[in-house]
Amino acid sequence: MIKFESVRWKNFLSTGDKFTEISLNRSPSTLIVGQNGAGKSTMLDALSFALFGKPHRNINKPQLINSINGKGCEVEVEFEVGGVSFKIVRGIKPNKFEIWQNNIMINQDSNSRDYQKFLEQNVLKLNHKSFHQIVVLGSSSFIPFMQLSTNHRREVIEDLLDIQVFTKMNGLLRERSSRIKEDMVNVNHQLDSIKEKMDLQKKHIKNLESITSDQIASKQNTAREKMDSITALQVANSELSKFIDEHMTNTTAKLKKLNDKKTKLNNYNFQITENIKKVVADAKFYTEHDTCPTCTQTIGEDIKTTKIAEARSRAVELKNGQTELTTTMDQVAADILDMESWQTRIFESQSTINSNNSQIKLLQSDIDKLSKEVESLLGNSGDLSEAKKELEELSIDRDALQDEKLNLVDLRTYHDVISEMLKDTGIKTKVIKQYLPVMNKLINQYLQVLDFFVSFNLNENFEETIRSRHRDDFTYSSFSEGEKQRIDLSLLFTWRMIAKMKNSASTNLLVLDETFDSSLDNDGVDNLMKILNTLDEGTNVFIISHKGEILEGKFRSKIEFTKQNNFSIMKAS
């Protein structure tokens, strides 16, 4: 069980640089009131941000920092799990994420995502979605269970029933299966290698059993032919290297120079084009205007004629210059293509050298192999017994690998069977089926307390079947907002009961954010109070509402938020 003890925050949303702290286990029931915008729901955002790195409401992370102070945003939450105390510290400007266990900070060597995964899977046993199904029912940014996707519904139920271990086991099994697959590939590779070695060894033994001078001469001739091929390739490489040395530097330099020249010519062309546009505009101006728009004086015809003639003359001059420039640019482009062609030849030459070197390496390997074979043939016949002994050893290694392969096949088959059991359709579904009747019974009991008399049932795919007293079929979406809220409340209390039964995601904390302010009528409010008054001892309920005058006196303690100088101020009583 998670026993939440306190949450505190500063420079968070509308809170200033002094910590605001709320004890989460001081009272069985606490009413949180205040005007809109006073900071009533800040506790939820702080709690959610500390635990999961994101607020309860749909607020961007940078917006969480107090806009006046602009830094030093920090949230802390303290809780206990199984007698072990934890404190989570998270901040922005500077960024901070710390997990403290019994006053000792847990190693932060892993990245923040893995650190968060550790918190959710190993400490809280809750993810963000499950938290908001078990701990919080709110009107803001809350997605009811019935509006979640099938996969997300399953995640919540798996958290409740503490069966996500099967998902983890399936993940580990997939990793092991992957390793088995790799081992199988490796074993097959080793078997192929040993079989190849055995074939070569058998041939070697056969050669030893019938040594002839023709065999030796043939291998020596082959070795000489391969050496001649190596020599030819080395000569070719020498010529190619000479070609590269002669042209590489010059080609690269010329290409750079040509590209620089191309850039300058393009700039000149652009300037000429802009100047042409300007003189054309000037000619157009004096053609279309008889009066100066600036000084309103009349422009004489002689001036207009002169200016237009000058502009047109300048335009012709510029266009002629541009034509000459274009010719030069075309020549430069042709030169670049020529240099790029040379560069391509250089790259191709280098590629040929690399290919020749690979061939030389292979040929040298063949020569070395032939040399060893000749040495073996020239040896005495005593090598035959040694060769046969090596063949026997290879045979033993082969048999051992074949046994290993059989074991891997058996292990893979075993893993396949286990994998089928660990799938969503396997063990997890069986566990869910066992608890579904209990879940449905609890849901319907809470619906009756809330005066909503329908038959509500979830199947193993978490799809609802809802029938009225008259056996009419309904869906969740077909009900009014008030009826939906009754269903949401019934599911919330059911999940808390299941969590308590399984001791999985059970917690002392329950927060109802503006639940009393939304779609519940007076009877719904009264019935909800009945449920809250029957909750187990040790449950700490927080009711966030702006209807303090109506709910006053119904709860053991009260917290009021107000705004002073644009900062939220908390007063507890």
Sequence and secondary structure as in RCSB ss.txt:
>XXXX:A:sequence
MIKFESVRWKNFLSTGDKFTEISLNRSPSTLIVGQNGAGKSTMLDALSFALFGKPHRNINKPQLINSINGKGCEV
EVEFEVGGVSFKIVRGIKPNKFEIWQNNIMINQDSNSRDYQKFLEQNVLKLNHKSFHQIVVLGSSSFIPFMQLST
NHRREVIEDLLDIQVFTKMNGLLRERSSRIKEDMVNVNHQLDSIKEKMDLQKKHIKNLESITSDQIASKQNTARE
KMDSITALQVANSELSKFIDEHMTNTTAKLKKLNDKKTKLNNYNFQITENIKKVVADAKFYTEHDTCPTCTQTIG
EDIKTTKIAEARSRAVELKNGQTELTTTMDQVAADILDMESWQTRIFESQSTINSNNSQIKLLQSDIDKLSKEVE
SLLGNSGDLSEAKKELEELSIDRDALQDEKLNLVDLRTYHDVISEMLKDTGIKTKVIKQYLPVMNKLINQYLQVL
DFFVSFNLNENFEETIRSRHRDDFTYSSFSEGEKQRIDLSLLFTWRMIAKMKNSASTNLLVLDETFDSSLDNDGV
DNLMKILNTLDEGTNVFIISHKGEILEGKFRSKIEFTKQNNFSIMKAS
>XXXX:A:secstr
 EEEEEEEEESBTT  SS EEEESSS SEEEEEE TTSSTTHHHHHHHHHHHSS SSS  GGGGB TTT S EEE
EEEEEETTEEEEEEEEETTTEEEEEETTEE    S HHHHHHHIIIIII   HHHHHHHTEEESSS   GGGS H
HHHHHHHHHHTT HHHHHHHHHHHHHHHHHHHHHHHHHHHHHHHHHHHHHHHHHHHHHHT  HHHHHHHHHHHHH
HHHHHHHHHHHHHHHHHHHHHHHHHHHHHHHHHHHHHHHHHHHHHHHHHHHHHHHHHHHHHHH SB TTT  B  
HHHHHHHHHHHHHHHHHHHHHHHHHHHHHHHHHHHHHHHHHHHHHHHHHHHHHHHHHHHHHHHHHHHHHHHHHHH
HHHS TTHHHHHHHHHHHHHHHHHHHHHHHHHHHHHHHHHHHHHHHHSTTTHHHHHHHHHHHHHHHHHHHHHHHT
T   EEEE TT  EEEE TT  EE GGGS HHHHHHHHHHHHHHHHHHHHHHTSS BSEEEEESTTTTT  HHHH
HHHHHHHHTS TT EEEEE S HHHHTTSSSEEEEEEEETTEEEEEE 
